[in-house]
Amino acid sequence: MLVCLVGLCCAGISEPGGAEDLRWDRLADGLFVTSWTPGTRCQQDVASLSIVKVDPDRFRFSVYFYRDDKLDQPPAIEEWLRRTRAAVIVNAGLFQPDFSYLGILMKGGRRLGGRRHARWRGLFVAEPTASGERKARVLDLSVDHFSEEYPAFGEAAQSLMLFDRSGQPRVRRSDKRAQQTVVAEDRDGKILIIKTSEETALWDLAQCLQQERPELSHAMAMDGGSSSDVVVNPAMATEWAGARVPPLWYGLVDAGDRPHIPLPAVIGVFPREPG
């Protein structure tokens, strides 16, 4: 059974200073969620999105890999949520049919398997090992340095860039459509976890977010298809669970009865300890 995160179930408050067209529901101090329907604002055909905004100064990130947890098989995301008791869980990236992770994957400065992917230039990093760094970032390995031998961050998960700081899409233009999960960094240093409600082409998503969400600095695509998944701990969303008409985002981040495939690696979001 999930344990309620004491003091985090504060609902229905819009975040001050957010984008004018978004109403952010407050899950906790430093953790907000909303949905956005691009509609005709984007020239591209992009489905509605759920967006979880995380303040890294108030929430920490932790990478998990099933073999590191001595598990025989990868759990589905709802089992990861039960095991970790995280506030939010997101799939950590792409993997092979044998559940080997593709790319850099690190926890506490340790490599959890996988090798640096030569063509994927996106790297989510968190929990710096030295002072002066932001607590979580999206690195673009085309311009940002990351040493696996002497990592500047304890947690790391690699995937492909979606669009870079110049606004340039970094994915191929294709008609291939799938469910998508994105991790972005905004211009205030917040981390945003974005999930599409329906199948969407990556290039269309890159164009739409870059053009219509100017608060986003750059973003990486974590995964697509049936393994694209994000869930919020239901203990944090009880206010909306009982609503006659729950907000759109609730159905997109609630584990519920939706089918979930096994995920070998995930990223958990946890409240930081006071002090």
C-alpha positions in Angstrom: 0.0 0.0 0.0 1.2 3.5 -0.8 2.2 5.6 2.1 0.8 9.1 2.1 3.5 11.8 1.8 2.8 13.9 4.8 2.4 17.6 4.1 2.4 17.1 0.3 -1.3 16.8 -0.5 -2.0 20.5 -1.0 -4.3 20.8 -4.0 -6.0 23.3 -6.2 -3.6 26.2 -6.0 -2.2 27.9 -9.1 1.5 28.5 -9.2 2.3 32.2 -9.1 4.3 33.5 -12.0 3.5 30.6 -14.3 2.8 30.9 -18.0 -0.4 32.9 -18.5 -2.3 30.3 -20.4 -1.5 27.5 -18.0 -3.2 26.9 -14.6 -0.7 24.9 -12.5 -2.3 22.7 -9.8 0.0 22.6 -6.7 0.8 19.1 -5.5 3.4 20.3 -3.0 5.7 23.2 -2.5 7.9 23.0 -5.6 5.8 20.4 -7.4 3.1 21.4 -9.9 1.1 19.7 -12.6 -1.1 21.0 -15.5 -2.3 20.0 -18.9 -2.0 21.8 -22.2 -3.9 21.4 -25.4 -2.0 23.1 -28.3 -5.0 23.0 -30.7 -4.6 25.4 -33.6 -1.7 27.2 -31.8 0.7 24.7 -33.4 0.8 24.2 -37.1 1.7 20.6 -36.3 -0.8 17.9 -35.1 0.1 17.6 -31.4 -2.0 15.9 -28.9 -2.9 17.2 -25.4 0.0 17.1 -22.9 0.3 16.6 -19.2 3.2 18.6 -17.7 4.8 18.0 -14.2 7.0 20.9 -13.1 9.7 20.1 -10.5 11.8 22.6 -8.5 15.1 20.8 -8.0 15.8 22.9 -4.9 12.9 21.2 -3.2 12.8 17.8 -4.9 15.6 15.4 -5.6 15.9 12.9 -8.4 17.0 9.3 -8.1 17.7 6.7 -10.9 16.7 3.1 -10.5 17.7 0.0 -12.5 16.0 -3.3 -11.9 19.3 -5.3 -11.8 20.8 -2.9 -9.3 17.8 -3.6 -7.1 18.5 -7.3 -7.4 15.2 -8.0 -9.3 14.8 -10.9 -11.7 12.5 -9.0 -14.0 11.8 -5.3 -14.6 8.6 -4.1 -12.8 5.9 -2.0 -14.4 5.8 1.6 -13.4 3.1 1.2 -10.8 5.3 -1.4 -9.1 8.2 1.0 -9.2 6.0 3.5 -7.5 5.0 1.1 -4.8 8.6 0.1 -4.2 10.1 3.6 -4.1 7.2 5.6 -2.7 8.3 8.4 -5.0 6.2 11.5 -5.6 6.6 11.0 -9.4 8.0 8.2 -11.5 9.1 8.6 -15.2 10.6 6.0 -17.5 14.4 6.7 -17.7 14.9 6.1 -21.4 15.3 3.5 -24.1 16.3 -0.1 -23.7 16.9 -3.2 -25.8 14.6 -6.3 -25.9 16.7 -8.0 -23.2 16.1 -4.9 -21.0 19.7 -3.7 -21.3 19.7 0.1 -21.0 20.8 2.1 -24.1 23.2 4.9 -23.1 24.7 6.3 -19.9 22.9 5.3 -16.7 24.3 6.3 -13.3 23.1 6.3 -9.7 25.1 7.8 -6.9 28.0 8.2 -9.3 28.0 4.5 -10.1 27.5 3.1 -13.6 24.4 0.9 -13.7 25.1 -0.6 -17.1 24.9 0.7 -20.6 27.5 2.6 -22.6 27.5 6.2 -23.9 25.5 6.3 -27.1 27.5 8.1 -29.7 24.6 9.8 -31.5 22.3 10.6 -28.6 23.3 14.0 -27.2 20.7 14.5 -24.4 21.6 13.7 -20.8 19.5 14.3 -17.8 21.7 14.8 -14.7 20.9 15.5 -11.1 22.4 15.7 -7.6 25.7 17.4 -8.2 28.9 16.2 -6.5 30.3 19.7 -6.1 28.8 23.0 -5.0 27.8 25.7 -7.4 25.9 23.4 -9.9 22.2 23.4 -10.3 20.7 20.3 -8.6 19.2 19.0 -11.9 19.8 19.8 -15.5 19.3 18.7 -19.1 22.7 18.6 -20.7 23.3 18.8 -24.5 26.4 16.7 -25.0 27.1 18.6 -28.2 28.1 21.6 -26.1 28.1 20.4 -22.5 30.9 18.2 -21.0 30.2 15.1 -18.9 32.8 12.7 -17.6 31.8 9.2 -16.7 35.1 8.7 -14.9 34.7 11.8 -12.8 31.0 12.6 -12.9 29.9 16.1 -11.8 26.4 14.6 -11.0 25.5 11.4 -9.2 22.4 10.6 -11.3 22.4 10.5 -15.1 20.2 9.0 -17.8 21.0 9.5 -21.6 18.6 9.8 -24.5 18.3 12.0 -27.6 17.9 15.7 -27.7 14.4 17.0 -28.8 15.4 20.6 -29.4 18.4 22.6 -28.2 19.0 26.0 -26.7 18.9 27.7 -30.1 15.4 26.2 -30.7 16.6 23.8 -33.4 14.8 20.5 -33.5 17.3 17.6 -33.0 15.1 14.8 -34.3 14.4 13.7 -37.8 11.3 14.8 -39.6 9.1 11.7 -39.8 5.5 10.8 -40.0 6.1 8.0 -37.4 3.8 8.6 -34.4 3.9 7.2 -30.9 3.2 8.1 -27.3 6.1 10.4 -26.2 7.8 11.4 -22.9 9.9 14.5 -22.7 12.1 16.0 -20.0 12.8 19.7 -20.4 14.6 22.5 -18.6 12.9 25.9 -18.4 14.6 29.3 -18.3 14.2 29.4 -14.5 16.0 26.1 -14.0 12.9 24.0 -13.3 12.6 20.5 -14.7 9.4 19.7 -16.7 8.2 16.1 -17.3 5.9 16.1 -20.3 3.7 13.2 -21.5 1.5 13.1 -24.6 -2.1 11.9 -24.3 -2.0 10.3 -27.8 0.4 9.3 -30.5 2.4 12.2 -31.8 5.4 12.6 -34.2 8.6 13.6 -32.4 9.5 16.3 -34.9 6.0 17.8 -34.6 6.3 17.8 -30.8 9.7 19.5 -31.0 8.4 22.2 -33.3 5.3 22.8 -31.3 7.0 23.0 -27.9 9.8 25.2 -29.2 7.5 27.7 -30.9 4.6 27.9 -28.4 6.3 27.2 -25.0 9.0 29.9 -25.0 9.5 29.3 -21.3 11.3 26.1 -22.2 15.0 26.4 -22.8 15.7 23.0 -24.3 14.4 19.4 -24.0 15.2 15.7 -24.5 13.0 12.9 -25.6 13.2 10.1 -23.0 11.2 7.4 -24.7 8.2 6.7 -27.0 5.6 4.0 -27.7 4.2 1.7 -25.0 7.1 2.3 -22.6 6.4 6.1 -22.5 5.1 6.5 -19.0 4.8 9.0 -16.1 2.8 8.5 -12.9 2.2 10.7 -9.9 1.8 9.1 -6.5 -2.0 8.9 -5.9 -1.5 10.1 -2.3 -0.7 13.5 -3.7 -3.7 13.7 -6.0 -6.6 12.7 -3.7 -8.3 16.1 -4.1 -8.7 15.6 -7.8 -9.4 11.8 -7.7 -12.8 12.5 -6.1 -13.8 15.3 -8.4 -16.9 14.8 -10.5 -14.9 15.8 -13.6 -11.1 15.3 -12.9 -8.7 17.6 -14.7 -7.2 16.3 -18.0 -3.8 15.8 -16.4 -5.1 13.4 -13.8 -6.0 10.7 -16.3 -2.6 11.0 -17.9 -0.5 10.6 -14.7 -2.7 8.2 -12.8 -1.5 4.6 -12.9 -5.2 3.5 -12.8 -6.2 0.5 -14.9 -4.1 1.5 -17.9 -1.8 -1.2 -19.2 1.9 -0.7 -18.4 4.8 -2.7 -19.7 7.9 -3.6 -17.6 10.5 -0.8 -17.4 14.1 -1.7 -16.5 15.1 1.9 -15.5 13.1 4.8 -14.1 13.7 8.1 -12.4 12.0 8.9 -9.1 11.2 12.4 -7.8 11.3 12.8 -4.0 10.9 15.7 -1.6 14.2 16.9 -0.1 14.8 16.5 3.5 14.5 19.8 5.5 17.7 21.6 6.0 
